[in-house]
Amino acid sequence: MLLVKIPICTESQAGCIQNKEKDMDEKRSQSRVNTVSRVKISHSTFGSRRALTRNISTTGVYLELQDQPQLPVGAHIRMQMLDSARPDVSFNMKVLRTDRQGVALKFVDYEVEGKRFNINDLKQHWQNNVAH
């Protein structure tokens, strides 16, 4: 089993904003971390494009996208976190919803050096070692 420590953003990085926030009125099961980080997303219908994260949790991420591609709920796309320590890691993501500002994605699994790994292993590592 390969676990990859992928810090999303550190306070010393330019253009990076972090604040832990959870709205008690929301129906989310995981708290979000507001962060602005660069990502690259890819799909066969639009190729590759860059976007910015708005927030991230152990279950998913919200991306701000201008001129966003038409992706149906349930579509799978690939995402790389360009500002992370391991931008070569590709996350397989599922579209949960879209709105005028962007798209909400759920982590499905991830790939490193051509090998696919269970996202739950990375979530457990994140919760035990990074999020505290």
Secondary structure, DSSP 8 states (H G I E B T S, - for coil): ----------TTSTT--EEEE--TTS--SS-EEEE--EEEEEETTTEEEEEEEEEE-SSEEEEE-SS-----TT-EEEEEETTSS-TT-EEEEEEEEE-SSEEEEEEEEEEETTEEEEHHHHHHHIIIII--
